[in-house]
Amino acid sequence: MAEAQVQFNRDALPVVRDVAREGAVVGSAKSLLIWGLINLGAWVVMGGADPELMAAVAEVGLGMAVLIYGLLVIAVAMLVVAAVGFATRDERTVLGDGIMLGIVGLWNLGSDFLALAILGKYGYELELNPRWMLLGVFQLGWAYRDLMRYKQISAWPRSELPSDSLREMREAIKELHRAPADVAMGRVKASRTVKGLRSQTVPYSGQLAGDCAILVSNRSDDFLCLEKADLAMAVYKPKGVTEVATESGQATVQWSAVSLLAVKAWCGVPVAAEDLDYLRTSGSATKALVEQYLTSPDPKLREAAEKAHKKAKQ
């Protein structure tokens, strides 16, 4: 198999994009499967499958039927969309995930009020469950995230490449994820923090090649293409945090300590003393990485190099 760094260049970008699209679809299908099974289990545990209750529904009317079978319908719909997603790898699975999470979120927010409205007529007194409502709020947040994700993915052009090309790229991406960051080979590691109701840090692995850096998330469901010229003009902050322009707007990534040195060397940005401090405190310093800075004319850089050299591994 060809090495990952050979395959990761601008020409490989269409295949990387298709792999990321497929990864996002599979992730959404898994989400639908898990939530579908959870909701199905919750419906059974709460007594929805009780034969006596089923018999009573016909006598009470539509409102009670919605209350009893609503969660079951949602669960079955989720499982059906998940199955279709696994079978077809259609990007609309991501849209379906967002819609279904929105529906179940609204259900968890409003089902207690529906129960009060229906069962109150028969003298039942119920207390609202704040836990279900809080879960509903989170699910609506996740639904919004998935809908925005679908908007992004649906705008990606398709390469229409054969399945063999996708399979080879998937294997190359797995190999890239397994390999450590390496300045000489141009392999890099980074992370991005996705903001939301609950912020999530997503790791990426990438390759510096030609005039662009291609980064793929460790779940292979997203990618970044960072231009060499943009990285040369990027804003570098302490501990590898970098603000860089992309096609879709400004992106913030955090490089690992070794990757930061690789990126700066690749795009011609001078290494700063704080970069070597980051290398030292992260435990990633090696004598080979640090030695070239021991004779720097910059006293701060030279001092940082000496400190890192003392802590460096062979």
Secondary structure per residue as TSV (DSSP state, phi and psi in degrees):
chain	resnum	aa	ss	phi	psi
A	1	M	-	360.0	138.7
A	2	A	-	-64.9	149.6
A	3	E	-	-71.0	151.5
A	4	A	H	-59.0	-39.7
A	5	Q	H	-66.9	-25.2
A	6	V	H	-71.3	-37.1
A	7	Q	H	-80.9	-22.0
A	8	F	-	-92.6	88.9
A	9	N	S	-146.2	-176.4
A	10	R	G	-61.1	-34.9
A	11	D	G	-65.0	-26.6
A	12	A	G	-84.7	-6.5
A	13	L	H	-56.9	-42.4
A	14	P	H	-59.5	-36.8
A	15	V	H	-71.9	-41.1
A	16	V	H	-58.5	-42.3
A	17	R	H	-61.7	-43.3
A	18	D	H	-66.7	-37.6
A	19	V	H	-64.7	-41.8
A	20	A	H	-65.2	-39.1
A	21	R	H	-61.7	-46.6
A	22	E	H	-62.8	-39.1
A	23	G	H	-62.9	-39.4
A	24	A	H	-66.0	-39.7
A	25	V	H	-64.0	-46.6
A	26	V	H	-63.0	-39.7
A	27	G	H	-61.5	-40.9
A	28	S	H	-68.7	-38.0
A	29	A	H	-63.4	-40.4
A	30	K	H	-64.2	-42.0
A	31	S	H	-59.6	-46.0
A	32	L	H	-63.3	-40.5
A	33	L	H	-62.1	-46.9
A	34	I	H	-64.5	-49.2
A	35	W	H	-66.8	-34.3
A	36	G	H	-62.8	-44.4
A	37	L	H	-67.9	-38.7
A	38	I	H	-62.1	-45.9
A	39	N	H	-68.2	-36.7
A	40	L	H	-64.5	-43.6
A	41	G	H	-63.7	-40.6
A	42	A	H	-63.2	-40.2
A	43	W	H	-61.9	-42.0
A	44	V	H	-67.6	-45.9
A	45	V	H	-62.1	-36.8
A	46	M	T	-80.4	5.4
A	47	G	T	91.1	14.3
A	48	G	T	-63.9	-26.0
A	49	A	T	-91.9	7.0
A	50	D	-	-65.2	121.3
A	51	P	H	-56.9	-38.3
A	52	E	H	-65.1	-38.7
A	53	L	H	-67.1	-40.1
A	54	M	H	-61.4	-40.5
A	55	A	H	-67.7	-33.1
A	56	A	H	-73.6	-25.7
A	57	V	H	-59.8	-41.8
A	58	A	H	-60.4	-29.6
A	59	E	H	-83.7	-27.6
A	60	V	H	-85.0	-41.6
A	61	G	-	124.9	-173.3
A	62	L	H	-64.1	-41.8
A	63	G	H	-58.1	-45.2
A	64	M	H	-66.2	-36.4
A	65	A	H	-61.6	-42.5
A	66	V	H	-63.2	-43.5
A	67	L	H	-63.3	-41.3
A	68	I	H	-79.4	-41.6
A	69	Y	H	-102.9	-5.0
A	70	G	H	-57.6	-47.5
A	71	L	H	-66.1	-35.9
A	72	L	H	-63.7	-44.0
A	73	V	H	-61.6	-43.3
A	74	I	H	-62.1	-44.3
A	75	A	H	-62.0	-46.1
A	76	V	H	-64.7	-41.0
A	77	A	H	-61.4	-41.4
A	78	M	H	-61.8	-44.0
A	79	L	H	-65.8	-36.7
A	80	V	H	-66.3	-46.6
A	81	V	H	-64.0	-37.1
A	82	A	H	-62.1	-45.7
A	83	A	H	-61.3	-42.2
A	84	V	H	-63.5	-40.1
A	85	G	H	-64.0	-44.6
A	86	F	H	-63.0	-37.3
A	87	A	H	-76.9	-39.2
A	88	T	H	-103.8	-21.9
A	89	R	-	55.6	34.6
A	90	D	-	-80.1	134.4
A	91	E	T	-62.4	-19.9
A	92	R	H	-68.2	-10.3
A	93	T	H	-60.7	-36.8
A	94	V	H	-63.9	-40.8
A	95	L	H	-62.7	-44.7
A	96	G	H	-60.8	-38.2
A	97	D	H	-62.1	-44.3
A	98	G	H	-63.6	-43.9
A	99	I	H	-65.3	-46.1
A	100	M	H	-67.1	-37.7
A	101	L	H	-65.6	-36.1
A	102	G	H	-63.7	-42.0
A	103	I	H	-65.3	-46.8
A	104	V	H	-69.4	-29.6
A	105	G	H	-65.0	-44.1
A	106	L	H	-63.6	-37.4
A	107	W	H	-61.6	-47.0
A	108	N	H	-66.7	-29.4
A	109	L	H	-74.5	-36.1
A	110	G	H	-109.1	-9.7
A	111	S	H	-64.9	-34.9
A	112	D	H	-65.0	-38.8
A	113	F	H	-67.0	-37.9
A	114	L	H	-63.3	-42.4
A	115	A	H	-63.7	-40.7
A	116	L	H	-62.9	-41.3
A	117	A	H	-66.1	-38.4
A	118	I	H	-84.1	-50.9
A	119	L	H	-78.1	-20.6
A	120	G	G	-62.4	-28.0
A	121	K	G	-63.8	-23.9
A	122	Y	G	-104.6	15.6
A	123	G	T	87.4	5.7
A	124	Y	-	-79.8	140.9
A	125	E	-	-113.9	122.7
A	126	L	-	-122.4	148.2
A	127	E	-	-103.1	140.5
A	128	L	-	-68.4	140.4
A	129	N	-	-100.6	104.6
A	130	P	H	-65.4	-24.0
A	131	R	H	-66.7	-43.0
A	132	W	H	-64.6	-38.2
A	133	M	H	-66.5	-40.7
A	134	L	H	-64.2	-41.9
A	135	L	H	-60.3	-39.7
A	136	G	H	-61.1	-39.9
A	137	V	H	-63.1	-45.0
A	138	F	H	-62.7	-41.0
A	139	Q	H	-64.4	-35.7
A	140	L	H	-66.1	-37.1
A	141	G	H	-63.9	-43.5
A	142	W	H	-66.2	-35.5
A	143	A	H	-62.8	-44.5
A	144	Y	H	-61.1	-42.9
A	145	R	H	-59.3	-43.6
A	146	D	H	-68.0	-36.5
A	147	L	H	-66.3	-39.8
A	148	M	H	-68.0	-34.2
A	149	R	H	-65.5	-41.1
A	150	Y	H	-64.2	-40.3
A	151	K	H	-58.2	-40.2
A	152	Q	H	-68.1	-48.2
A	153	I	H	-68.1	-39.1
A	154	S	H	-64.7	-19.6
A	155	A	T	-85.0	-11.7
A	156	W	S	-72.3	132.0
A	157	P	-	-70.6	152.2
A	158	R	-	-94.3	142.4
A	159	S	-	-88.4	-22.9
A	160	E	-	56.9	36.4
A	161	L	-	-83.9	156.7
A	162	P	-	-65.2	158.0
A	163	S	H	-61.9	-28.3
A	164	D	H	-62.1	-38.9
A	165	S	H	-64.8	-40.6
A	166	L	H	-65.8	-41.9
A	167	R	H	-64.0	-42.7
A	168	E	H	-63.4	-40.4
A	169	M	H	-68.3	-38.8
A	170	R	H	-58.4	-43.1
A	171	E	H	-66.5	-39.6
A	172	A	H	-63.1	-39.0
A	173	I	H	-66.8	-41.7
A	174	K	H	-59.9	-42.4
A	175	E	H	-64.3	-39.0
A	176	L	H	-64.3	-40.2
A	177	H	H	-64.5	-36.5
A	178	R	H	-74.2	-31.1
A	179	A	S	-76.2	144.2
A	180	P	-	-76.6	164.0
A	181	A	-	-63.2	142.1
A	182	D	B	-148.4	119.7
A	183	V	T	-64.6	-46.5
A	184	A	T	-64.2	-38.3
A	185	M	T	-86.4	-10.1
A	186	G	T	73.8	21.3
A	187	R	E	-88.7	135.7
A	188	V	E	-133.2	155.9
A	189	K	E	-125.4	140.1
A	190	A	E	-150.2	176.9
A	191	S	E	-147.7	155.5
A	192	R	E	-131.1	142.7
A	193	T	E	-100.9	119.9
A	194	V	E	-91.3	119.3
A	195	K	-	-79.1	150.6
A	196	G	S	173.1	-162.8
A	197	L	S	-58.5	-33.0
A	198	R	S	-135.0	109.9
A	199	S	-	-63.9	144.1
A	200	Q	E	-134.4	129.9
A	201	T	E	-93.3	122.2
A	202	V	E	-108.9	120.9
A	203	P	E	-77.8	148.3
A	204	Y	E	-130.9	149.8
A	205	S	E	-122.4	146.7
A	206	G	E	-154.0	177.8
A	207	Q	E	-135.2	132.8
A	208	L	E	-90.3	118.3
A	209	A	E	-150.2	129.5
A	210	G	T	63.0	-123.5
A	211	D	T	-110.1	16.6
A	212	C	E	-147.8	155.6
A	213	A	E	-111.6	124.7
A	214	I	E	-106.6	122.0
A	215	L	E	-115.9	135.4
A	216	V	E	-122.5	133.5
A	217	S	E	-62.2	153.5
A	218	N	T	-69.5	-10.8
A	219	R	T	-95.6	1.1
A	220	S	S	56.3	35.5
A	221	D	S	-117.9	8.1
A	222	D	-	-158.3	159.4
A	223	F	E	-149.2	161.1
A	224	L	E	-131.2	139.9
A	225	C	E	-117.6	109.3
A	226	L	E	-107.1	123.0
A	227	E	E	-73.3	141.2
A	228	K	H	-58.2	-42.3
A	229	A	H	-63.7	-37.5
A	230	D	H	-69.5	-37.7
A	231	L	H	-67.7	-30.9
A	232	A	H	-66.7	-28.0
A	233	M	T	-101.3	3.9
A	234	A	-	-70.0	163.7
A	235	V	E	-96.6	116.1
A	236	Y	E	-100.8	125.6
A	237	K	-	-114.1	173.2
A	238	P	G	-58.2	152.8
A	239	K	G	58.8	36.7
A	240	G	G	79.1	2.9
A	241	V	E	-72.2	127.7
A	242	T	E	-134.8	130.8
A	243	E	E	-103.8	118.9
A	244	V	E	-135.7	145.5
A	245	A	E	-77.0	141.6
A	246	T	E	-132.5	175.7
A	247	E	T	-59.7	-33.6
A	248	S	T	-95.9	6.0
A	249	G	E	125.5	-168.6
A	250	Q	E	-74.6	135.9
A	251	A	E	-123.9	145.4
A	252	T	E	-115.2	121.4
A	253	V	E	-124.9	155.1
A	254	Q	E	-120.0	115.6
A	255	W	E	-81.3	149.5
A	256	S	-	-66.9	164.4
A	257	A	H	-61.2	-45.0
A	258	V	H	-66.0	-41.1
A	259	S	H	-63.4	-36.1
A	260	L	H	-60.6	-43.3
A	261	L	H	-63.7	-39.9
A	262	A	H	-63.2	-45.1
A	263	V	H	-64.6	-45.5
A	264	K	H	-65.8	-40.0
A	265	A	H	-64.8	-37.6
A	266	W	H	-67.7	-40.9
A	267	C	H	-104.0	8.7
A	268	G	T	78.7	25.6
A	269	V	-	-95.2	129.7
A	270	P	-	-62.0	141.9
A	271	V	-	-76.7	137.9
A	272	A	-	-103.5	162.4
A	273	A	H	-57.7	-38.8
A	274	E	H	-66.2	-23.4
A	275	D	H	-69.4	-38.7
A	276	L	H	-73.2	-32.6
A	277	D	H	-62.9	-41.3
A	278	Y	H	-62.4	-41.2
A	279	L	H	-62.8	-42.3
A	280	R	H	-68.7	-48.5
A	281	T	H	-70.7	-21.8
A	282	S	T	-82.3	-7.5
A	283	G	T	75.5	19.4
A	284	S	-	-103.3	-1.6
A	285	A	-	-69.1	135.8
A	286	T	B	-125.2	155.8
A	287	K	H	-61.8	-35.6
A	288	A	H	-64.6	-35.4
A	289	L	H	-73.5	-31.7
A	290	V	H	-94.0	-29.8
A	291	E	G	-55.0	-37.2
A	292	Q	G	-65.2	-17.2
A	293	Y	G	-97.3	-3.8
A	294	L	T	-68.2	-23.2
A	295	T	T	-108.1	18.5
A	296	S	-	-63.3	141.7
A	297	P	S	-70.6	-15.3
A	298	D	-	-81.2	114.4
A	299	P	H	-61.5	-36.6
A	300	K	H	-66.8	-41.8
A	301	L	H	-67.1	-39.7
A	302	R	H	-65.3	-41.6
A	303	E	H	-64.0	-43.0
A	304	A	H	-63.9	-36.7
A	305	A	H	-66.5	-39.4
A	306	E	H	-64.3	-41.9
A	307	K	H	-64.6	-43.1
A	308	A	H	-67.4	-36.0
A	309	H	H	-63.0	-37.6
A	310	K	H	-64.5	-33.5
A	311	K	H	-92.3	-5.4
A	312	A	-	-71.8	150.2
A	313	K	B	-86.1	162.2
A	314	Q	-	-66.0	360.0
